[in-house]
Amino acid sequence: MTTNRKQLHERLWAAAEQLRANFGLKLNEISEPILGLIFLKFADVRFKRAQTNMVADRKETYSTRPRSVTPDHYKSQGVLYLPEIASYSYLMNLAEDKNIGKAINEAMKAIEAENSDLAGVLPQDYTALHKKADENNKILITLLKNFNQIPDDIEGDAFGEIYEYFLGEFARSEGAKGGEFFTAQPIVKLLVEIIEPYHGRILDPACGSGGMFVQSANFVKSHSNKKTQVMNEVALYGQEKGTSNIRTAKMNLAIHGLSGKIAEVNSFYEDAFNSVGTFVLCTCQSSF
């Protein structure tokens, strides 16, 4: 991680943490809304890039009458389609006397409606945060401005790194309870290096926020041809007993350009995918 990237992570976290403290909010009241806004900014940046590239390609290919770009064109490139009301710039440009919480909720609903894999995943409790903490929108406006610091031209897996950084900080703040949804990256990387999931079906029976999936994907990328698509090499499956953890994991996967099936079950008692003998088994520290 470069120094500039690290400084960005620390600056974003410090601003969010100070805002939480100023409004007397508990960590569990702010964690999902914050992760949701990181996700929204990520989706917006990728959508804008894809939109610019596709419009340019179509002008070049169909010079006399460029064909319009449809939602399916974005989805075919692994990019989430965003209606106008779900764009980050739309939310940033709303008048401060508008109900920002309601607008963010509507943005999340619109994304889920256009991208079925995310149905029921994105946080939609921003009006509750608005009512509880601040009737004048200040907390939500400040959070939107905070994550708007992330530059649109940010390179590489930058959003994945930001998301993972925030997950780690939330887990650190929770103490021992944080182990329910996050295992330190060095531990997960070591487990992945031992298991060596080059290809096949990968199961994490206590997947938490999905860190094992991300590190497995990174392993595939680093040990295969650069043109190889990770999702052509591995299929990701998880089990998790916490609903909020599943939502966090699915956002984590989407931010890293991944997808998978996660069942809401307690792995001590249920095997949702009849896993014996059919998977590379990945086990997180939190499942011990």
Buried (B, 14 or more C-beta within 10 A) or exposed (E): EEEEBEEBBEEBBEBBBEBBEEBEBEBEBBBBBBBBBBBBBBBBBBBBEBBEEBEEEBEEEEEEEBEEBEBEBBBEEBBBBBBEEBBBEBBEEBEEEEBBBEBBBBBBBBBBEBBEEBEEBBBBBBBEBBEBBBEEBBBBBBBBEBBBEBEEEBEEBBBBBBBBBBBBBBBEEBEEEBBBBBBBBEBBBEBBEEBEBEBEBBBBBBBBBBBBBBBBBBBBBEEBEEEEEBBEBBBBBBBBBBEBBBBBBBBBBBBBBBBBEBBBBEBEEEEBBEBEEEBBBBBBBBBE
